[in-house]
Amino acid sequence: MTVLLALDSSTETMALALSSPAGQWLFEAAGGPQASARLVPEALALLAQAGLKLADVDAIAFGRGPGAFTGIRAACAVVQGLAFGAGKPVLALDSLLLVAEDARLQAGPQFEGLIGVAMDARMGEIYAGLYRWDAGRWQVEQAPALYSPEALLAAWPQPPALCGSALTEFAPVLQAWSGQSLQWPQCQSRAAALATLAVQAWDTGARLDPAEAMPLYVRDKVAQTTAERLALKLQVSRA
């Protein structure tokens, strides 16, 4: 009997999932600054709904990033605390792959092939990665990286499928992609995608010691100056 607890706070939506042979329990709520205070009580509440305790969990999965700086730090800290306390391994999940998995679930069982994930990274930039769904498994074709919209257009001239918040946030700049590919700009359920990826990670044996629950950063600078924020607003208004 495998029981997996998973959590992610890499975006403005905090997502938790619990999977067991008896069923699946999902939870989503506003994340952001609230995530650090809510992750533990919501995780324990999810376990209580299933009639389980933390000791019953086989592993704890988490979205390691890229994403919001404070959100991924909170997830790593909470997972380390829970896993160390319960003596359980952890499963590190690519937060961009969560978006790809959600798009696959929206597309249905017929989906196969390559998909690009483009998420708004703030500061006028985009977190992006390329993934391939093949034979019931995800493969990383291009690891998560940080791009300007123009650089991403040059890197991905004609992607077959796209998903992520950048498709909406940077629509005027990324209009060259319009009509060229299947697109899922909004997530339907990050929690459902989280549950699925946690099971896949467990099945592939991707278990880590809690001390290895580290965030994935692809940006060195996490804040803009006032002048940079004003320049970005002017650039967007002219787009």
Number of C-alpha atoms within 10 A of each C-alpha: 8 13 19 22 29 29 32 31 34 28 25 16 18 24 30 26 26 27 22 18 8 10 9 15 18 18 18 18 15 14 20 18 13 15 26 19 12 14 22 17 10 18 20 14 15 21 20 12 11 15 9 15 14 21 13 17 22 19 26 26 32 31 33 27 29 25 27 18 19 16 28 27 22 24 29 27 18 20 32 23 15 20 24 15 12 16 16 21 23 31 29 26 23 22 23 27 27 25 28 29 24 24 28 19 18 14 14 9 9 7 14 14 13 19 26 24 27 30 26 21 22 15 15 18 19 26 26 24 21 23 21 17 17 12 8 9 10 17 14 14 13 12 12 24 16 20 19 14 20 11 12 18 17 10 11 12 11 13 17 15 19 24 26 25 20 24 24 16 18 19 15 13 14 16 12 12 20 12 8 14 13 16 21 22 19 15 19 14 20 26 25 23 22 31 24 18 26 28 21 17 16 18 10 9 10 14 18 16 14 24 15 14 24 19 23 19 19 14 14 6 8 12 11 12 8 9 8 13 14 11 12 15 12 11 11 13 8 8 9
